[in-house]
């Protein structure tokens, strides 16, 4: 079955002939091959011709263009009028993305079929086939990834809207997504759209637990969150979230029977979570391309407000000759680009190198980020978890106990100050608070 929606194609073209002013917002993605139906391709060609000639895109002009300039008239004026009768009248930007997805699928299907045929030829050079495949893929992406160039006036208008949004905030209200910690909210005003946030620590420090605290806080705002859990199953992840909410020890959710009180507490306290807009992808070994496709789809379908990925070291880097540093750099750069594209924060978990263990106080620094300096470069914020108690350090040197305490070290903050934030940690239910 060929990937296409000819009905949507017609509705889209009919809408453009009514609301021609919308064309300027989608023209970067508009081309003939976007449409599968041959008649729709001809209409698209006529629309492009009119636009290039600075003529109005409407029913009469499109009909005349088909008849005169293109020297064909397989589509009657009546046929065109039927399209306008069933036309879409808004959200053209969303519809063209849907049509673009169908276009990509068709091109991939045709290219794969061609590749399959060539691989069966005994004279085919495998390296030439690989090179051709990569070239074809790049051509497809180049055709659909043209971005708009903004003027200073565009930026000024957007800034005015942003300032108006800030002015309307009530006391305590955040411009971004709630972090779950008052001091961290003061520092960041919540997780900000388009930011890439790196959360890094040594194994056993509680990266996943802190990440889930962040997730719960955003869900409590009735917002949607997408979690890529590359290490834990969805059940393990959900158990940790339930443990945090109820303060019931984690092992009670995984391997030991609950008493009646705990069972009732679990049912009552996690009702909101079970009905929240939480989406978990726990498939292991996924690629950065898989992440981007899944994220774009859920942004479009569910309007997700945040993405978290646990963790960068488990993202499939593919089979190529690039160094680990270069591969990690590509992934972090792609995720920063995705955060900007979807205009949502992305929290990416990362490991720290063993070099931190050589320090007397075991306190992490930016240089301890594992695999690539590009992670630090691409990140808008880098945060470390530091629990002195984990290393047997029971006081902070000033006589203050470190038992049950953790530091959230904001070591990089592109749009704000740096800070060390003291929080509490409950190991039984793996919760920061």
N, C-alpha and C positions, 0 to 999 in steps of 0.2 A: 504493500500500500504506500503510495507516494505521500510524503508529509506535506500537507497543504490544507488551506481552508479557503476555498474559492468564494464562499458566501461572505466571509469577513473581507476578502479582497474587494469584492464589489461594494460592500457597505462603506469601506474605507475610501475608495475612489469617489463614490457618490457623495460622501461627506466633504471631500476636498472641493468638489464642484459647487457645493453650497457655501462652505466656510473656507474660501480660498486663503483667507488671512492666516489660517493655521499652517499653511504649507511652509512658511519661513522657519517654523519651529522644528520641523521634521525633515527638511530638505537634505540635510547631511546624510540621512539614512535612506533616502528615497532613490530607487533605481528600478529599471525595468525588470531585472531578474528577481526582484523581491516578490513578484507575482507569478503564480504557476499557470493560471489560465491564459491562453494566448491572446484572447480579446482584452483581458485586463492588462497584459503587457503592452498592447498597442495604445490603450487609453493612458497608461503611465508614460509611454513615449511622447504622446501628444501633450500631456501636462508638463513634462520636462521641456519640450520645445516652446510652449507658451511662456513658461517661466524664464527661459533663456532670452526670449524676445521681449521680456518685461510686459507681457500681455496678461490680462485678467484670466484667471482659471475659473471658468464657469461652463455651464452646460452647452451654450451656443458656441463658444470659442473652441471647446474641445471637439465638438461635432465638426466644425469648419476645419479645424486642424487635421483631423483624420481624413477629411475628404480632399482638401486642397494640397497642403504641404506634404503629407505622407502618401498622397495619391492612392489612397485605399478608402473604401467605405464598407467594411464588413459589418460594421456596427451602426445601426440606425439611430436616429435621434430618439425614437421611441425606446430603444434598448437602454440608451443613456439615461433617459428620464426615469426608467424603472429603478436604476441604481440610486438615483437621488431620492426616490420615494422610500427606499429601505435604508437610507444612509445613517451612519453614526454622526453625531453632532458635537461630540466632545471626547476628551481623553485620547487624542490622536497619538500622543507620545507613547502611551501604553500599547496601543494597537499596533503601531509600527514595530515595536519590540517583539510582539507576538509573531508578526509576519516575518521578522528577521530570523527568529528561531526556526520557523518552517524552512526558510531559505537556506539556512546553515545546514539543517538536516538533509535537505535535498542535495546540496552540493557535496556533502560528506558521503551520502549514499552513492552518488554518481562516481565520485573519486575512488571510493572503496571498490566499487564494481570494476572500474577501470584497472585499479591496482591488482585486484584479484585475477583479472584476465592476463595481465602482464606477468604476474608471478608464475603463471602456468606455462609461459613460453620458455623453452630451454635456453634461448639465447639472451634472456634478460639478465642484466647486471644488477645484483641486489643493492649495491651502493647507489647506483643511479636511481633505482626505484625509491629508495629511502629519501634521497635528495629531492626528487620530484614530489613526493608526498608532503615533505616539509614545505616546499615552495607553494604547493596548492593550498595547504592549510593557512599559510601566511597571507595568501591572496584573499581568501575568504574573510579572515579577520580584518584585513585592511579595508575591505569593502564595507564593513559594518561598524568600524570603530573610529569614525571621524568625529572629532570633538568640536564643540563650539568655542570660538575665541570671544572672550568677554571684553567689553569696553570699560573705561573708567566709570561711565555712567551706570552700566550694569552693576558694578561693584558698589557704587554709591547707593543705588536703590536697595540692594540686598542688605547693606549696612544699616540703612534707615529701618528696614523691616526688623532686623535683629535688635536694634536699640529699642524699638517699640515693644518688642517681645520682652526685653529685660524690664522696661518701665512697668509692664503689666504684672510682673511677678509679685506675689504676696510675700510677707515675711516668712523666711524659711523655705520658700519654693526655689527649686533648682532649675537652671537653664538646661541642664543635661540629665542623664539617667542617675538615679540615686545609687551611691556606692555602698550604702549600709553603715557608714561610719561618719559621724558628725564632723570630726576634724578633717577627714579626707574630703568631705563635701565642701567645707570651708575653703580648702586649698584648691579644689578643682571646679567647684560649682556643679559637681556631677560629671559623669563620663560624657565627653563632648563628641558630637557628630564629626565624622571623618578622621578621628584620632586612632592611631595604632598604639595600644598600651601593652607593654611587655611586663609580665609578671614572672620573675625568675627567683629561683632558690635551689639549694642543694636537695637531693632526694630525702624525703621524710620530714621536710619543713612544713608541709601543709599547703602546697600550691593549689592542688585540686580543691581542697576544703575552702580556701579563701576565695577561689574562683566561684564556687557554688554559693558562697555568702553573697557575692556580687550579683549572681544570677537571681537568687531569691529576692533581693532588694528591688531589682528591676521588675520582676514579675509582680511584686506587691504594688507596683505603680500601674498595674493592668496593661503592661506592655509585653511584647513578644520577644522571645530570646531563642536563638539557634545555638546549640552546643554541639561541637564536633569533639566527641570523646574517643580518641584514638587508642587509649590505654585501658580504660574501664568499660565494662558493659553498661547498657542503659539501666539495668537492675541495680548494679553496684552504685552507679551515680545517683539514682533516685533514692536509694537507701540512705546515702550520705545526706541528701537534702532533707529527708524525713527526720533523720537523727538530729540535724541542726535545729529544725523547727520545734521538735517535741522535747529535746534534751534526753531522749531515751538513748542509752548507749548503742553505738553502731552495731555491735555484735548481735544485739537482740533482733535486728532487721535481717541479718544474714545467716545466723547459725544457731540461735537459741530461742526457745519458745517464750513468748511474752506472757505476763500475767494479765488477768482481766482488766485491771486498771490501765496498764500500758496499752493494751489493745484498743480500749475505748478512747484513750488520749490520742493515739495514732489516728483513729478514724475522724475524730473531731478537729484536731489541729492541722491535718494535712488536706482537708476537704478543698480549701482554696487552691492549694498547689495542684491537686489532681485535676482541677478544672481550669488551670492556667494555660496561657499560650506559650508553653515550653515545647521546643522541638529538639530532639536528640538524634544525632547521626553517630552511631557507634561502630560503623564499619572501619576496620583497621586497614592500614596501608593505602589510604586514599591519596590522590595527587592534588596538587594545588589547582589544577584545572577542574577537578571534581568539586572542590570546595567552592570555586567561583560560580560554577553552574548551579549548584545546589543553593548557594546564598542568593543569587539573582532571582531564582524561581521563588524562594520563600519571601524575599523582599517584595516581589510583585504580588504574590498570592496572599501572604499573611502580614505584610508590612512589618517585618521584624525590626526591633529597635536596637538590638545589639547582637554581636556574634562573639563567641568564645571558642578557642581552639586549644585542646589539651593533648599534645603539645607539639611544638615545631619539629622536634627531633624525630617524631614518628610519621611525619608527612613524607610520602613516597617521593624520592628525588629523581626517579627514573634511572635508566641505564645509559649513562653517557660518560664521557671522558673528563667532565669538569670536576674540579676539586670540591670537597665538602663545603669549604668556605664560599665558593662561587655558587653552589647549589642553594645553600641557605640564604645567601644574598638575594638570589632570584625569588625565593619564596617570600622573604620579608618585604621585598620591594613590591611583589604582586599583591600582598595583603594590605600594604599601605595604599596602593592604588585602588583596591577593592573597597576599602573604608571610605575613600574619597568618592568613588563612583556611587556607592549606595547611600552615602551621607549618614553613616551610623558608626558608633565606636566598635572597634574590634579589639578584644583582649586576647593576647597570644601568650601562652605559657612557654617557658624556656628553662633549660637546665643551666647551672653554673659549673664552671670547670673545677677540677680538683685543686687548683691553685689556692682557692679560698681556705682549704683545710690546712695549708701551711702557715697561715697567720695565727698569731697567739690568741687573738680574740675572735677569729673565724668570721669577721665582719665583711660582707661582700662589697665589692666595688664594681664599677662599670667594666673594668678590664677583665672581670671574671666571667662575663657573658661568653657562653660556649659557642664554638664553631665559626663565628663570623662577626667582625666589627660592624658589618652592615646592619645588624639587628639594632645596635645602638643608634646608628645613623638614621635609619628609617623610622624609628619609634618617636612618637610625640611625648611619650612618658615611659620611663623605666622604673619599676618598683621591685624592691627585694623584700623577702621575708627573712627575718633574723630572730631566732629563738635561742638565746644564750643557754637556757636550761638544757636544750638538746645536747650541748657540748659539755655539760657538767659545770657550767658557769652559773653559780647560784645567786650572785649579787652583781650589781652594776659598777662596783668600785667605790660607790658613795654610801654603801650600807643598805641600799634598797634591794629587796628580794626580786629575783627574776623568775621565780616559780610561777607558772601559769601566765607569763607575760610574753608578748611578741612585739617586735618593731616592724612597722611597714616603712621601709626606707625609700623615699622618693628621690632617686639619684639623678633623674633627668626629667625635666618638665618644660617643654618647649614654650608653653604659653602661661607659665606661672612660676611660683617659688618652689624651692626644694624644702623638704621637711622630713623629720623622723617622727612617726606617729606611734604612740604606745597603745596597744590593744591587749585584750585578754584572750587566752586560748584554753579551751576545754578539750583535752585529748580524748575523753571517753566518747564524745559525740562529734569529734573533729570539727569544732566550731570556733570561729573567731568572733569576738563581740566587744 
